[in-house]
């Protein structure tokens, strides 16, 4: 197939592009490099040094003999999207190109507005481009298990059968997102489902769990192909952060009680899930949802796994939870559709944790402990109130209108 990977310079987009190229697909990547700009804004950087996109694709051609076509542009620019479709003529589109951090979306008003504008407008432009260029293009969109929240019932794969007042229907599973980022994913899902229903598009929504790991067979072929590794409190995933803390002797920081349970998967399984979705497309007009994770762990369980797998004495520190979330809850989610398509999971164990720790130790001189502890609070702080001016008699002074 001809596959256009949106966000192809990012943590998941880059290894996915190489994986699909290695499998013989004709791949192009579109990216605006905004993820690299977030590092400059936050004063952070990938633990593993990463090359620029042009060096990446050049090195891939040198080591594999295969070509990945770079396209530079922003999805929020409709003309950029239209040109990319006209130029590359994709059979399928894999969409990773969104602001992906819940903490980033909760920094303040401007970051919340940016996250939703960036994510929703970009996806809408993609949907219109597919409808106008070729409605048969298969959209594989990265969603998140965070759309569901933590309901006190089992989470199904996208839909739930409900009987109400004697009538039964299959409806979208109720969503309880926990951040403005997760809300943007819910809105994406609604927009995608609407266009499949209304325009006859075909789409797969991959509600992904938390990804751990960094290296894939393709990114490990040359240092210039290396994938990024985030460990900071804004973009770093929890298991990667715990392993970095253990390697440098920093207490593993658990938010609150640590009972928050989430679906997890190895980055290798992300690549396999995307490929399985592409090779088994939905019918025209079909919107389908796959829950993309392989196992569930609580935050405390992950901390214990890391301390048990790595040598030395490690401590666990429970911080006041900066997020608004249930720190202990029921969590059981279905994830059978990708297994039915042939997914063979890579499960978390001591060996996997040890291999990630070796990678971290290799680059430990690049670790900045200052960016690990959480600085973003889910509850907004009110700005300091201005002193109330008073008249000479002690009554509130009248404010004169200013023209």
ABEGO torsion letter per residue (X at the ends): XBBBBBGAABAAAAAAAAAAAAAGBBBBBBBAGAAAAAAAAAGBBBABBBBBAAAAAAAAAAAAGBBBBBBBEBAABAAAAAAAAAAAGBABBBBABBBABAAAAAABAAAAAAAAAAAAAAAAAAAAAAAAABAABBBBBBBBAAAAEBBABBBBBGBBBBBBGGBBBBBBBBBBBABAAAAAAAAAAAAAAAAAAAAGBBBBBBBBBBBBEABBAAAAABAAABBBBBABAAABBAAAAAAAAAAAGBBBBBBEAGABBBBBBBAAAAAAAAAAAAABBBBBGBBBBBBBBABBBBAAAAAAAAAAABBEBBBBBBBBBABBBBABBBBBBBBAAAAAAGBBBBBBBAAAAAAAAAAAAAAAAABBAAAABBABBABBBBBBBBBBBBBAAGBBBBBBBBX
